[in-house]
Each structure stands twice: as structure tokens, then as C-alpha cells.
Amino acid sequence: MKVSILKTSDHEEMKMLFLDVFSNEPWFDKWNQEQLDLYMKDLTENHNSLSFALFDEKEKLIGCSLGYIFNWWEGREYFIKEFFISREIQSQGAGSTFLTLLNDRLRVENVQHITLATEKNVPAYHFYQKNGFSVLENSAFLVKKVPE
């Protein structure tokens, strides 16, 4: 497996992989093409976007990490907004390998922290904990619906 910066030429394949992962269990997202295109543009085309692709030995895209670089008082931080692995190879170590390779790439980019948000009731929560992520005791991820 190898990790590289996600190229524009990989975007269509990345979107198809994203849809396959998140339109199924446990998320069951209901993306339409317009919203998906806008979301992916938001994630990949900002000045602080940093997106990685994971390829298998046959150069097939099997995973992505879509995020942003932020400068913080403790140094540079990579916020993972979306992290996904092909459903065909989930639970076979590819995600953990991807995070290890990502650490190596981020070290070269002089990044000190990786942050993310996930739901506690999905397998991803335990996956991230198994891979060294911890819950910040004094932090909370809050959301508010804007009234119609």
C-alpha cells in the first residue's frame, strides 16, 4: 500500500468510494450528486485542504483522508473531516496501515496533532481509539439546528 496526496484526477473515483462507504451500514447517508459535489469541493479545494489517497499494490484507490491543516499555538494540526476505507477491505488492517503511513507523511509536513470527530455508536469510534486517538475530557463537540 502507498499513500499520496489526492490528485484532482482521483476525485471521481474518490467520490464513488465515499458514496459506497457512507451510503451503507452504519451511516446510510442519502447524498444527491449536487450536494456531494459541493461537499467534496469544500473538502478538497480550500487553501488549507490536505487530502490523502491510499492505493493498493495494483494502484487501485482503497481509502482517503480528507481534511484541513490549521495552525495552532502548539503547532500545525491536521483535522480529518472524512476518513474512509473501501468496504471490501474494512477490518483487515488497511485503515490502521493508512493511519501509520499518514503519520509518516504528516511528520514530514511538520504536523504535531491529528484531530477528528466521530460518533460514539459506530465502529469508527473504537477503531480510532485502537489507533491511538483519545477523547479530550474537557472538550465537547456541539451542534445546533438552525430553526426554519
ABEGO torsion letter per residue (X at the ends): XBBBBBBAAAAAAAAAAAAAAAABOAAGBBBBAAAAAAAAAAAAABAABBBBBBBBAAGBBABBBBBBBBBBAAEBBBBBABBBBBAAABGAGAAAAAAAAAAAAAAAAGBABBBBBBBAABAAAAAAAAAGBBBBAABBBBBBBBBX
